[in-house]
Amino acid sequence: MTGSANGTAWVAIVPLIAILPAILCMIDISRHPRTRQFPPQVWLAICAFGNIIGLLAYLRFGCSEDR
């Protein structure tokens, strides 16, 4: 019984860990709409559907340096 309860907790926690960075990047894009290389809408799509690689690409290539 304890093992299945532990497994259920991980099923709830892992998606949150995966989604949280994407949400944080999307909030950053909405607060600072001046981005490099692509318009903010493109970066939102990349962060939403690109998982970790999209998030890292935004942080490296999309964030404006003049915040």
Buried (B, 14 or more C-beta within 10 A) or exposed (E): EEEEEEEEEEEEEEEEEEEEBBEEBBEBBEEEEEBEEBEBEBBBEBBBEBBEEBBBBBEEEBBEEEE
